Structure formats: structure tokens, C-alpha cells
Amino acid sequence: MSRASRQRKSARQAIVAACESLETRRMFVTYHVTGTNGDNAISISIDGNNIISVVDGVSDSASDIINNNIEINGMGGNDTISITETGNNTVVVFAGSGNDTINLAIGSNNLGAIDGNVTVHGEGGDDKVVFWDSTNSAGATYNCTSGNHFSRTNMADVTVDTEHAEVKPGSGDDFLVFADPPFADYVFNGQGGTDSVNVSGAAGESITYRTGGQSGGSGSFDFPSTGSTVEFFSCPSVKVFDMPTVKMISTYDDDSFDVGTSGSLTKISGVSGIGVVSPPADLLMDNVTTCIIDLGTNDGVQPGAADDTLDFNVHSPDNTLFLVDLGGGANVLNVNADTNLDTRVGFAAGQFNAVTVNGATATFEGLQTPQSLTLKNAAVAQFNGTGTVLSTPTLSVPVGSPSLRITSGQTGAVTSAFSITAGQVLQKTGNGTFNVTAAQSHGAAASFNNSGGTTNFSTDCGSASARTLNLFGDFGNINLNTTQHVRSVDTNFGNINVGANGSRVLVTTGASIGGEGGLINLNDNDMVFDYASGDAAADNAVRALLHTGRNNGNWNGLGIVSNTAASNPLHNTTLGFMEATEYALVNNGSKVFDGQTLDTSALVVKYTYYGDTNFSGRVTFDDYVRTDIGFNQHLTGWINGDFNDSGTVNFDDYVLIDSAFNNQGAVLGRTSLRVREAEQRRLLT
């Protein structure tokens, strides 16, 4: 080998040795880029073998071969730090004390240009990292894992230590996966394709979904356990798994939400009525314990009323409890589901203006005070909690046979308007108490069935001209605390009681006992059974109920009874009964009994003294005269002295009238003024 060749070889070996030495040393060489205490624009890019930095328009460069680490210090001010690519360098950003924005892969690149691991420390201020992947049209899966790590395929790991982060995917079908709640608030700004998000949680964690961001997006999440938020724009599908609490916040006024299912997952979607550019995402939930739907936080964000609508169109497979924070406005809840499916609804704050349950089982948590409650088809409205659980001005049943379930220890009330459409049925179930103080207006042959507990009617179910409601005491008690006009009173195991008062009248066109132990208890009140003309069978059936109920004066039979008479220690009162024509005969032709106009086919029943043959409310000489005539002429019936309904007037009836006469007190019942004056004139002569 010539001397020149040896010299060239030696030079090459020296260069190789030097490069090898540099390759070893570069692992420990850091390129520093430092801003000022003001607002800086800092950028980092790779040009061939050089690292290019620009700080406020002033360029600098360093060898990408020699340096292996890049450290950026933003110092003070509100800085914009843009990293278009990293090469194989590890990058550490100290953003400084201002409100800083850190852009990764901004420009014509995508996140595939992040070849080296990146750590971003926001330090002071309110900082944000933006992941630019908009030029990637192939679709990608973005992973957010514990330790605040973010990555995708063909990209190095990024550790986020800032308050906010935003992902800008490309036009493909992108997938954002949160294996754990992230530290930063995340924005997922889809650029097209069928994007979706999966969020998994664990015990003690919660998540918030916010629809219709003001910039025209489709929703956001937040993780209160870590103080962070995730927001999604143009993202059709968001999935949440195994999360104890999900919170969904409406961003705009006048929002509409739909709760349904997608496969085995509960789905919530929303359509805002004001200012939304693209439709919101679907929120899909699996094994979520509680979903809080906040309709009130942003009331007033846009002009107009904050009138929100929440629709449940199927049940939650996991029996999720939905808690609703309503805020202001005339908000509407519609629960529509298949029969016997359970949707649990409660209220974090506020109440709906209108609630409709249609064919679903809706379980309401705590006190409910909607302005109106509408129950349709096979709906079940039930309540968790004790004490007063429902107080609504308006209750209506337009169609079907729904149930209002009020259990032991619970009380519900309707206070202003109560209506059941013609031919439809409302069933009150459970062992709790339901109070009706509302004005009532029911269609023809509407029915109210009490299948447990107690229902108190403090208003008339009808009127003198409209006896439309059927009352059925299946189980428990129906208490009538005022004069009632009803189509029928029927019992099975339950009781229908007219509250003791002495001035109430039960007016009905039908009455029956199912033979299973139920009773119709008039106490010290009266009754008009207005049967159809010529229907002697109906007349005789009610007479039989009065006879069996009295049970030889013990008042413990199966039929129409008087607990007041049963508990009277003098045993001188009873339920007397006569035909309306008989009543007119002994009352100067009067067709008015207790304020009720009588026709010729009515049975009149009065709580009065034994022997009060003319229902004047006391026993007088005239009553003895009628009893004597009945005895001498072998007549029967109350008007003729058969006071024990034995079918004949005999010694027993005289015992009853004598006892009543000798022990009678005040005049009983609402005897007409004309009758009382006539009686007084007779006594004075």
C-alpha cells in the first residue's frame, strides 16, 4: 500500500472513531431553547441533520447528530410552542408561568413525525397541548393511559402535564380510548369519518358528558375525581364502561335529549335547539351506576327560554339511576319504554314542568314536584324514599291502564286537576298513601283501582250531573272525605269508607262486594243508589248488601256497613233504607234528599235512629203511628216499621224504636229545613 493510501485509510479510521465517539456522547447532549419572560413564539423543526429553532423570528440551529435531547424553556409570558417533528430526540418542554399552547406535529406533518418521546410540563398558568394529526386520513387509534400518557401507532409516547389537551384527528375513522381518566382536560375535534370514544372507569371515578359546545361541537367529558374535562367535536359515538358516575351537561338552552339503546349499551343523544352546527355525539354507557344529566348549568347561555326535553325511549340495561339537574325553564320528561322495563329517574336539582311515563316503569328518586304527571298505557310510576314522594298539581291518564306505585311510608298527592279518560284505568298500588285534593274530571266509565295502601279523596270524583268514575277497592282503603258522585263503588279485598262526618252523601249507580272480604262503610253518612228504571235486580242487590252488612245489628257482615253504628254503645242507630217514592210519600212529596235530587228509581239510605220512618233524623210520634199501621196491616219495609229488615213488623222492632226514642240525642243527618219546621210545628200543637 502506498503512503498516500495509508494516509487516506488512517484519516477514514479517525473520522469513524470520531463519529463513534460522538454517537456515544450524543446520548448526553441536550440542545437548549429558551424564551423570554414575555410572550414568545417558539418553534422546533428538523431539517436534514440539523435541529432548527426559532424564537420570536430569530433562528438558531444545532446538529441533530450531536444532540439527542431538546429542552425548551418558555419562561414567563403566554407562549406558543410549536414542534413540527422531533427526529429521534427526546423533547422536554417547560412551558413557564404563562398561559401557554404547545403544538405537536403542527403544519404539514402528522403525529407520525413525533419519533422521540415528549414530556410537556405546563408549570404555572393555564396550559394546553394540541396533537395535530389532521393530515392523517387513514384513521388512527389514540390511547390515553395511566400516568397521563398519550400515543398512537407509529408515534412515540407523550406525557401530558398540562391543564388541557386537544386531539385533532384526520378525516378517517378515528378512535380515542381512555383506559384511565386523564389528568388534563381533553378536546377531541373530529375532522370527518366515523369517530368514536371509549372511556373506562373504576371505583371512585366519575365522568361528565357535555353536549353542544359553543364552538359547534358535540360534547365533552369531565372527570371530577381528577378535575379534568374531555370535549368531543363531530364525534358520532362515545362509549363509557364500568363508571360509577357519568355526568352529562347541556351547554345550550332549549336542549332535547334521547335515552335509548345501541345493542346492549344505554345510549344518550342530544339535539340542541339553538346554535349547534353539527349533531351531538351518542353517549353509550355500560355498567354505569349513576348518570347525572345537567340541563340547568348553562341556562341563559343563548337567548330564549331554557326549555329542555329529556326522552327515555328504552330502559337502562344496568338499571342506571339518572339524576337530572334542571335549572330553569319549562322542562319536559318523557319516559317511553317496553312494559316492565325499569328506568330510574331522580333530580339533583329542580323539577320537570311536565313528566310523561308511557309504557315504562319509571322509578323516581326522592320528592317529585312536576307541574304535571301523565301516565299512559302500561306505565308504572314508582318512587324511592320515604315521606312525601310526589306532589303534582296535575295528574292525567289519557290511555291504558297505568300504575301509580306508592309504597309503605310514602305519600303522594295531586292538588289541582285529576283526570282519567273515558274507559281508561288508573291503578294505585303499594301500601303508601295517595291524597286527592284536586278538582276531578273523568270520562265515561273511567276507573280508579286501589290495589294497596290508602287513597283519600277530599274532592268529588264527579258531580250531580256527571257520575262517570268507577271506584274499585281491590286491596287497602279508599276514603271518601266529601260527598261523592261516582258511577260505581265495588270492592274485592279492599274497603271503601265514607269518612265519619254526618253530612256526606255517596251517590252512585252501582255497588257490589266481591265476596272476598271487602266492605262499603258509610259510617254516619248517607247514600243514594240511583239504579236504572225497572232494574229491580240491582235494587235488590244493594238491599241485600245492607242486610248482610248489618248482620243482626253487629255490623260485621260482608256488605254495606256502618262502623259508627257498630261502635255506638247505645246501639240505637242504624242504616235505614227506603225507595225514593216512599221518601216522597212521607216528606210532603219532596224529591230532594240531603241536597240530592231523586228520580223514581233510587234507593235512599240514611244513618239515623231505629224507628225514624220518615228520615227526619229523630224518632217522633209520627214514627210510632206508621209502625203501628205496619204492624196491624202486616206490612214490611223501613217506612212501615220493619227496622231490622226481618221481613215483618214485630216485637223486636218495637224494642228498637223504644230504645231509640228513649236514648236519642241530636237530630241526625241533613234533614231539610222544611221537614224540621213541620216537625217543630207538630210538636208545639
Secondary structure as UniProt FT lines:
FT   HELIX           3..25
FT   HELIX           26..28
FT   STRAND          30..34
FT   STRAND          41..47
FT   TURN            48..49
FT   STRAND          50..55
FT   TURN            56..57
FT   STRAND          58..63
FT   TURN            64..66
FT   STRAND          69..73
FT   STRAND          80..83
FT   TURN            87..88
FT   STRAND          90..94
FT   STRAND          101..104
FT   HELIX           111..113
FT   STRAND          118..121
FT   STRAND          128..132
FT   TURN            134..135
FT   STRAND          141..145
FT   TURN            146..148
FT   STRAND          149..152
FT   TURN            153..154
FT   STRAND          158..161
FT   STRAND          164..168
FT   STRAND          175..178
FT   STRAND          185..189
FT   STRAND          196..200
FT   TURN            203..204
FT   STRAND          206..211
FT   TURN            214..215
FT   STRAND          219..223
FT   TURN            224..227
FT   STRAND          228..233
FT   STRAND          237..241
FT   STRAND          245..250
FT   STRAND          255..262
FT   TURN            263..264
FT   STRAND          265..272
FT   STRAND          282..286
FT   STRAND          290..294
FT   TURN            297..300
FT   STRAND          309..312
FT   TURN            317..318
FT   STRAND          321..325
FT   STRAND          332..336
FT   TURN            339..340
FT   STRAND          342..349
FT   STRAND          354..358
FT   STRAND          361..365
FT   STRAND          372..377
FT   STRAND          380..384
FT   STRAND          387..400
FT   STRAND          403..405
FT   TURN            408..409
FT   STRAND          410..420
FT   TURN            422..423
FT   STRAND          425..429
FT   STRAND          433..436
FT   STRAND          439..440
FT   TURN            444..445
FT   STRAND          446..457
FT   TURN            464..465
FT   STRAND          469..480
FT   STRAND          484..486
FT   STRAND          488..491
FT   STRAND          495..498
FT   STRAND          505..508
FT   STRAND          511..513
FT   STRAND          519..521
FT   TURN            523..524
FT   STRAND          526..529
FT   TURN            533..534
FT   HELIX           536..550
FT   TURN            551..554
FT   STRAND          560..561
FT   HELIX           563..567
FT   TURN            569..570
FT   STRAND          573..579
FT   HELIX           580..585
FT   TURN            586..589
FT   STRAND          592..593
FT   TURN            594..595
FT   STRAND          596..597
FT   STRAND          603..609
FT   TURN            610..611
FT   TURN            613..614
FT   HELIX           621..632
FT   TURN            633..634
FT   HELIX           638..640
FT   TURN            643..644
FT   HELIX           651..663
FT   HELIX           673..684
//
